[in-house]
Amino acid sequence: MARSRNSWFTVGFDAFALGLEAATVITQRSLILAQGGARAQEEAVRMVAEKAEAATVLAFRAATGSLGKHPATVSANAVRHYRTKVRANRRRLAKGSRRVSKN
């Protein structure tokens, strides 16, 4: 049985995956912040700015209707929006931890 791209099952699975990736990013960022210093300061500023930007962009998209017309489509696009941002942070932070451990 083929699943619809925007089915509620898919939205739920993607939201679950977003939660797992977000937990990884939270852990990675917590370790950086706990170390303190310039890198922690940069990460804290970046974290706040990214959250504000992601929320603003999503609110604009929702207000203009560009997320879709049907609830499942809107939900899928909202989760995809955040998941893209979180995945990019997970990859960036993972590269940074490998770089630090080599020194």
Sequence and secondary structure as in RCSB ss.txt:
>XXXX:A:sequence
MARSRNSWFTVGFDAFALGLEAATVITQRSLILAQGGARAQEEAVRMVAEKAEAATVLAFRAATGSLGKHPATVS
ANAVRHYRTKVRANRRRLAKGSRRVSKN
>XXXX:A:secstr
    TT HHHHHHHHHHHHHHHHHHHHHHHHHHHH HHHHHHHHHHHHHHHHHHHHHHHHHHHHTTT SSHHHHH
HHHHHHHHHHHHHHHHHHHHHHHHHHH 
